[in-house]
Amino acid sequence: TQDVDALDAFCAANRAVALALRQRLKDLSKEKAPHWWAFQLAFFLMNLPGITDPKDPHRQTVDLLFFPTGGGKTEAYLGLAAYTMVLRRLRNSSDRGLAGAGVSVIMRYTLRLLTLDQLGRAAGLVCALELERRKDPVRYGAWPFEIGLWVGKAATPNVLGYKNDGNPDSARTKVRQFKADPKSKPSPIPLENCPWCGKKFEPESFNLLPDDDKPQELRIVCTNPECEFIGDNPLPIIAVDEPIYRRLP
């Protein structure tokens, strides 16, 4: 029998990967549409039954995707990640607002440089998924698709912080320092540019909400007026440990 939700998730994942790739490779002509290489599609399709069917025996199997650098491994596993996230929301249809909106995919990297490169590409895919969701929030849920960065306080803040806490590593401190001196102080998060349009982050890109004294959220927006992630449409990036912990698996 046909699994309507699985088909929907497969199509949505393909659209998101293609959109993210077009956005990243801006010189990709309209005539040359993004396409899967044979090994990518094979890997994608081979793993669909195990992700889709909770009783599939291969859910106990670990698959190793081994291919030369630059060959397209990232798009292959990001396609599966997108499928997993969308299917989870469609399957948990009792509450479109929050169902399936917790942590569903964990990515781990052993090299700092690789982490930042992969974060940017994964963030681009999540941005594409979020644009898909905004088109049909009734079907894909009211909660945005998001990506979190959890790598320790050397790269991202562990806590949001509050006024007079004396914590030099809090998100509040890092944001205030960057806003006061953006030329010599680093961005509060490892990303320097918007993962969707590429514009460099500015002091106005980081906002502590609901207020600066005792924030509950670090909201990140782009300042490019032509970008989809400006104003009340923030980038779906969570870069502080505290709010990540609230998004339970």
C-alpha positions in Angstrom: 0.0 0.0 0.0 1.1 3.5 -0.6 2.4 5.5 2.3 1.1 9.0 1.6 3.1 10.6 4.4 6.4 8.9 3.3 5.8 10.1 -0.3 5.1 13.7 0.9 8.3 13.6 3.1 10.4 12.3 0.2 9.1 15.0 -2.1 9.6 17.7 0.5 13.2 16.5 1.2 14.0 16.6 -2.4 12.7 20.1 -2.9 14.6 21.3 0.2 17.9 19.8 -0.9 17.5 21.2 -4.4 16.6 24.7 -3.1 19.5 24.7 -0.6 21.9 23.6 -3.4 20.6 26.3 -5.7 21.0 28.9 -3.0 24.6 27.8 -2.2 25.6 27.6 -5.8 24.1 30.8 -7.0 25.7 30.4 -10.4 23.8 27.2 -11.1 21.7 27.9 -14.2 18.0 27.3 -14.3 18.6 25.0 -17.3 20.9 22.8 -15.2 18.7 21.7 -12.4 20.2 20.0 -9.3 20.2 16.2 -9.6 21.3 13.2 -7.6 24.4 11.2 -8.5 23.7 7.5 -8.7 25.4 6.6 -5.4 23.5 9.4 -3.6 20.1 8.2 -4.8 21.0 4.6 -4.0 22.1 5.5 -0.4 18.9 7.6 0.0 16.5 4.9 -1.3 18.3 2.1 0.5 17.8 3.7 3.9 14.2 4.8 3.4 12.6 1.5 4.6 14.5 1.6 7.8 13.6 5.2 8.6 10.0 4.8 7.5 9.1 1.4 9.1 9.7 1.1 12.9 9.6 -2.7 12.5 12.2 -2.8 9.6 15.0 -5.2 10.7 17.7 -2.9 9.2 17.0 -0.3 11.8 19.6 -2.2 13.8 22.2 -1.7 11.0 24.7 1.1 10.7 25.4 2.2 7.2 28.8 3.7 6.2 28.7 6.0 3.3 32.3 5.9 1.9 33.1 8.2 -0.9 36.0 10.6 -1.9 36.0 14.2 -0.5 33.8 16.5 -2.6 31.9 13.7 -4.1 28.5 14.5 -2.6 28.3 12.7 0.7 26.9 15.7 2.5 23.8 16.1 0.3 23.1 12.4 0.5 22.9 12.3 4.3 21.3 15.7 4.5 18.6 14.4 2.2 17.9 11.6 4.6 17.9 14.0 7.6 15.3 16.2 5.8 13.2 13.1 5.1 13.4 12.0 8.7 12.4 15.4 10.1 9.5 15.9 7.7 8.1 12.4 8.1 8.3 12.6 11.9 6.0 15.7 11.8 3.6 14.1 9.4 3.3 10.9 11.4 2.6 12.8 14.6 -0.4 14.6 13.3 -2.4 14.8 16.5 -0.9 18.2 17.3 0.4 20.0 14.3 1.8 22.7 16.6 4.5 20.8 18.5 4.3 17.1 17.4 7.6 15.8 16.1 9.3 19.2 16.7 12.0 17.9 19.1 15.5 16.8 18.4 15.3 14.1 15.7 18.8 14.1 14.0 22.2 14.3 15.7 25.3 15.1 13.7 28.8 14.7 15.2 32.1 15.8 13.7 35.6 15.3 15.1 37.3 18.3 13.4 36.5 21.9 14.2 37.0 23.1 10.6 34.8 20.3 9.3 32.1 21.1 11.9 31.8 24.7 10.8 31.7 23.8 7.1 29.1 21.2 7.7 27.1 23.5 10.0 26.8 26.1 7.3 25.6 23.5 4.7 23.2 21.8 7.2 21.9 25.3 8.2 21.2 26.0 4.6 19.1 22.9 4.3 17.2 23.6 7.5 16.5 27.1 6.1 15.1 25.5 3.0 12.9 23.1 5.1 11.7 26.1 7.1 10.6 27.9 3.9 8.7 24.7 2.9 7.0 24.7 6.3 6.0 28.3 6.1 4.1 27.5 2.8 1.9 25.0 4.6 2.2 25.3 8.5 -1.1 23.3 8.9 0.5 20.2 7.4 4.1 20.7 8.6 3.5 22.2 12.0 3.5 25.6 13.6 6.9 25.1 15.2 9.8 26.0 12.9 12.4 23.5 11.6 15.6 24.4 13.5 19.3 23.5 13.7 21.2 23.6 17.0 24.9 23.9 17.6 26.1 22.2 20.7 29.9 22.2 20.8 31.0 23.6 24.2 31.6 27.2 25.5 34.8 27.7 23.5 32.6 28.0 20.4 29.1 28.7 21.6 27.6 30.0 24.9 26.5 27.4 27.5 24.0 29.8 29.1 22.0 32.9 28.1 23.1 34.8 31.2 21.5 37.7 33.0 22.3 41.2 34.2 25.2 41.3 36.8 25.9 37.6 36.6 29.6 38.2 36.0 29.8 35.5 33.4 32.2 36.5 30.5 31.1 33.4 28.5 27.3 33.9 28.5 25.3 34.7 25.4 24.3 38.0 26.9 27.9 39.1 27.4 29.1 38.0 24.0 26.2 39.7 22.2 26.7 43.0 24.1 30.4 42.9 23.4 29.8 42.3 19.7 27.2 45.1 19.5 29.5 47.5 21.2 32.6 46.7 19.2 31.9 44.6 16.1 35.2 45.3 14.5 37.4 43.7 17.2 34.9 41.4 19.0 33.9 38.1 17.4 30.4 37.1 16.4 28.5 35.5 19.4 28.2 32.3 17.3 30.8 30.5 15.0 28.9 31.5 11.9 30.0 34.8 10.4 27.5 35.0 7.6 23.9 34.2 7.0 23.7 30.6 5.9 21.0 31.4 3.4 22.0 34.6 1.5 25.6 34.9 2.6 25.5 38.4 4.0 27.9 39.0 6.9 26.2 39.2 10.3 26.0 42.7 11.8 25.3 43.8 15.4 21.6 44.0 14.6 21.6 40.4 13.6 21.6 39.2 17.3 18.8 40.0 19.7 18.2 38.9 23.3 14.5 38.3 24.0 12.3 39.1 25.7 14.8 41.7 27.2 18.4 42.3 27.7 18.4 41.9 31.5 17.2 38.3 31.7 16.9 36.8 28.2 15.3 33.5 27.4 16.3 33.4 23.7 19.0 34.5 21.4 17.3 35.3 18.1 19.4 35.6 14.9 18.2 37.4 11.9 19.7 38.5 8.6 20.0 42.2 7.8 19.8 41.8 4.0 16.3 43.2 3.1 16.1 40.7 0.2 16.7 37.7 2.5 13.8 35.5 3.6 15.1 35.5 7.2 14.7 39.1 8.4 12.6 40.8 11.0 9.9 38.5 12.4 11.2 35.6 10.3 14.4 34.7 12.2 17.0 32.2 11.0 16.3 28.7 12.4 19.5 28.5 14.3 19.8 27.7 18.1 23.3 28.4 19.3 23.0 28.5 23.1 23.0 25.2 25.2 20.1 26.3 27.4 17.4 26.6 24.7 18.7 23.5 23.0 18.0 21.5 26.1 14.4 22.6 26.0 14.0 20.9 22.6 13.8 17.3 23.9 14.3 14.3 21.6 
